[in-house]
Amino acid sequence: MTAHLSANGLECRRGRTTILAGVDLDVATGERVAIVGPNGAGKSTLLRVLAAIDAPHAGTVLLDGQPLSSMPARERARAIAIVSQQEVPPADLLVHELVSLGRVPHRSAWSTDSGDHASSALDRLGLRDFADRPVDRLSGGELRRVLVARALAQEAPLLVLDEPTNHLDLRHQHELLRTVRDLGLTVVAAIHDLGLAARYFDRVVVVHDGGIAAAGAADEILTPDLVHRVFGVRVTRVTHPETGEPHLLVDP
Ligand SMILES: Nc1ncnc2c1ncn2[C@@H]1O[C@H](COP(=O)(O)OP(=O)(O)OP(=O)(O)O)[C@@H](O)[C@H]1O
């Protein structure tokens, strides 16, 4: 399954305010792109447009050459899975029921779902023991993983993740991003942690000042100058003694 995402000339507004303008973004099939930027820069706004939750005020988003705006809702739901930041699922749902909802776009009136996809998504996220728990009795990090499991159960070739590691402890942050990396899907994710963005994504896109300030391989674009300009923080680049990977240390 392919999922080549191509956005051209996007303008995104919230209320009367233009948040982003002139945004072009091309994500190849199987490529993972991290969207980084300061609070309020427009990362979620951009992701909502890329996932067809909101329409852009100008510009187009194409998935495999087809405009999202003209794609039937069911087809879109098979093609794009999103984990958004604010979702609060109905309290009386059990974890396995919520994850099974990822299968809805694949069901026809006469089909029954074996539950295999939901079950394996739960396993992938290490949630087997939570399957029968009501979703309102999960910690913030557990709920985040459940929502990612639902997105995996959806089996969409394009995964859009808004701060998937929010609330997750250190181990689960790495486990989740490793799991996502190993799926081989096209992924666009907003991430605050620049180290995670650098490690698990092919490319980093920096959103700032109403547009894209930089885009490219993390070790090429996440320079101390750019980090200072965009985040207002002075950093030094150091090299990991074993892997040779560059890391950013915040200056005193
Ligand atoms: N529903 C809304 N109505 C009006 N303005 C909004 C709305 N939602 C967000 N905004 C504004 O749009 C701008 C971009 O918000 P957005 O949530 O896209 O930023 P973000 O980069 O994802 O931020 P964060 O890192 O804090 O999650 C912010 O200035 C925010 O205050």
Ligand as a Chemical Component Dictionary entry (heavy atoms), coordinates in Angstrom:
data_LIG
# 
_chem_comp.id                   LIG 
_chem_comp.type                 NON-POLYMER 
_chem_comp.pdbx_formal_charge   0 
_chem_comp.three_letter_code    LIG 
# 
loop_
_chem_comp_atom.comp_id 
_chem_comp_atom.atom_id 
_chem_comp_atom.alt_atom_id 
_chem_comp_atom.type_symbol 
_chem_comp_atom.charge 
_chem_comp_atom.model_Cartn_x 
_chem_comp_atom.model_Cartn_y 
_chem_comp_atom.model_Cartn_z 
_chem_comp_atom.pdbx_ordinal 
LIG N1  N1  N 0 -9.863 26.479 17.959 1  
LIG C1  C1  C 0 -9.029 27.510 17.882 2  
LIG N2  N2  N 0 -9.477 28.771 17.678 3  
LIG C2  C2  C 0 -8.638 29.817 17.579 4  
LIG N3  N3  N 0 -7.294 29.704 17.678 5  
LIG C3  C3  C 0 -6.804 28.483 17.890 6  
LIG C4  C4  C 0 -7.620 27.322 18.010 7  
LIG N4  N4  N 0 -6.827 26.258 18.218 8  
LIG C5  C5  C 0 -5.572 26.715 18.229 9  
LIG N5  N5  N 0 -5.546 28.049 18.040 10 
LIG C6  C6  C 0 -4.348 28.887 17.942 11 
LIG O1  O1  O 0 -3.667 28.511 16.770 12 
LIG C7  C7  C 0 -2.261 28.568 16.958 13 
LIG C8  C8  C 0 -1.637 27.255 16.562 14 
LIG O2  O2  O 0 -2.092 26.253 17.441 15 
LIG P1  P1  P 0 -1.604 24.761 17.314 16 
LIG O3  O3  O 0 -2.393 23.973 18.304 17 
LIG O4  O4  O 0 -1.651 24.354 15.888 18 
LIG O5  O5  O 0 -0.076 24.904 17.755 19 
LIG P2  P2  P 0 0.980  23.778 18.106 20 
LIG O6  O6  O 0 2.226  24.114 17.354 21 
LIG O7  O7  O 0 0.414  22.425 17.874 22 
LIG O8  O8  O 0 1.194  24.063 19.657 23 
LIG P3  P3  P 0 1.589  23.116 20.895 24 
LIG O9  O9  O 0 3.055  22.812 20.751 25 
LIG O10 O10 O 0 1.359  24.008 22.057 26 
LIG O11 O11 O 0 0.711  21.915 20.877 27 
LIG C9  C9  C 0 -2.046 28.942 18.424 28 
LIG O12 O12 O 0 -1.746 30.309 18.469 29 
LIG C10 C10 C 0 -3.380 28.653 19.073 30 
LIG O13 O13 O 0 -3.583 29.558 20.137 31 
# 
loop_
_chem_comp_bond.comp_id 
_chem_comp_bond.atom_id_1 
_chem_comp_bond.atom_id_2 
_chem_comp_bond.value_order 
_chem_comp_bond.pdbx_ordinal 
LIG N1  C1  SING 1  
LIG C1  N2  SING 2  
LIG C1  C4  DOUB 3  
LIG N2  C2  DOUB 4  
LIG C2  N3  SING 5  
LIG N3  C3  DOUB 6  
LIG C3  C4  SING 7  
LIG C3  N5  SING 8  
LIG C4  N4  SING 9  
LIG N4  C5  DOUB 10 
LIG C5  N5  SING 11 
LIG N5  C6  SING 12 
LIG C6  O1  SING 13 
LIG C6  C10 SING 14 
LIG O1  C7  SING 15 
LIG C7  C8  SING 16 
LIG C7  C9  SING 17 
LIG C8  O2  SING 18 
LIG O2  P1  SING 19 
LIG P1  O3  DOUB 20 
LIG P1  O4  SING 21 
LIG P1  O5  SING 22 
LIG O5  P2  SING 23 
LIG P2  O6  DOUB 24 
LIG P2  O7  SING 25 
LIG P2  O8  SING 26 
LIG O8  P3  SING 27 
LIG P3  O9  DOUB 28 
LIG P3  O10 SING 29 
LIG P3  O11 SING 30 
LIG C9  O12 SING 31 
LIG C9  C10 SING 32 
LIG C10 O13 SING 33 
# 
